[in-house]
Amino acid sequence: SKSNRHDNNKPAKKSREQEKEEDDGTNINSGSGASSPTSEESLDKTKVSSENLDGKRGPRENVIPGTHCTAELMAEIILDNIKHALPLHRCNDKMVYDGFQVSENTRKNWMYKTLELLKPLNSHLKKELFEVTKILNIDETWCRVRIKYKGDNTKLGSLSKKYIWVVVNKITKVTYFLYDNDENDSRGLRPLQEFLGEFAGAIQSDGYVVYTQLTKKHPELIKHLECWAHVRTKFKNAFKVSNDPMADWFVKQIGRLYLVEAECFLKGLSAEETKYRRNRREVTRILESIKSKAEELLSRQRIHYSPALRRALNYMKRGWENLIRYREDGDYSIDNSIAERAVRPYMVIRNGTMFHGSERGVENTTFFYSLIETGKARGLNVKNYLVSMIREMLHGNTDYKGILQGAYI
């Protein structure tokens, strides 16, 4: 065949030793006898000097270890994915438009490395949460997590419905997201009870039974306040469903309570002044009228109102003592809106991403949400807040309290 024919004009094949010598740039003679320049002679000395290429390369500043990512870029990635609820594939599109492209797995790895860097801040954030324990606002929401349990025959693991708790201390301005994997019930009493530990003070939430159980176990330590916003919503929905004028009456009466709260806020009243304003005869009469009307309607043998209104009345009646407890202290709130607002951004991203691929992923998400929502509560520029935290941790700063307070922005 032609492949076996020998071409006498074809140059002889070079040995490996000859190829190695050519690669090293040594003992290479051209046909004219002139030696080719070495690799050092081929370098532009001006460029070497101006860009310090001949100097010893040390650690790169402002770059997260194990990545090629700066603090500024990492802060933007976190905000896009966590705060602005952009799924990872949309983050990729955004980067392409900005003239920068990196794989999805690489960006995930960058976020894991950032989490390891910032991990010491987590315990200090929890410590600040319990520094002033007069009242904590608590709420919870569900999520779906792919979990590989022992004996799970599926390749990737089963999707399980779990819960994320958010705890807000409005006095220290700390927001903390908690994920606890209880295989049987992550919305039960155990996760919250273990997290609160020896907490003594007041908690404010909706009427979910777990909060009631918690306060019944430790009545000498914990007071329970319920949320008037939830009550008002139930009456408002009852009015929408049945157009019942009695439901609208309750909505308007609760609105009068909120007018008092707005007055205290606009006048900038202190905690003591707010407590005094809430306990004036005017507010007492509003509450008495709401309670008496509810009891009158529930006591009727013949029901002349909708089932939705009846459910709203029973909900308010069960939690009445907890609803009026906000008058005991000016630092208490009339509702749990502060926790509801903190958890709402997570609900937005949950609707966009469907589920977490692993428990590690949901733990990362909750940690970054804790930092972002804490920065928002403290009135800080969240991007600058994240950048300053990453930079200070890179430089070995151990003033964790100052870093969390935003002292280095």
Order of alpha helices (4+ residues) and beta strands (2+ residues): alpha-alpha-alpha-alpha-alpha-alpha-beta-beta-beta-alpha-beta-alpha-beta-alpha-alpha-alpha-alpha-alpha-alpha-alpha-alpha-alpha-alpha
